[in-house]
C-alpha cells in the first residue's frame, strides 16, 4: 500500500513565511481532514497490524520552492 499525506505541521521556510501566505491558505482548503507526522502515521498503521517497509517525507524544500 502506498500512502501520501500532507503534513503541514512540519513546514519550515527558508524565506519569510509571509511570502507563502497564498500557498498556506490554498493548502488549508485543499487538504482537509486529519494530518499526521510520519511517526504518527506509522504508529497508526502498525496498530492495525501492517508492516512498514519504507517511509520518507517527499517534496521538501525544492518541491515547495517549485
Secondary structure, DSSP 8 states (H G I E B T S, - for coil): -------GGG---SS-GGGGHHHHHHHHHHS-S----HHHHHHHHHHTT---------SHHHHHH-
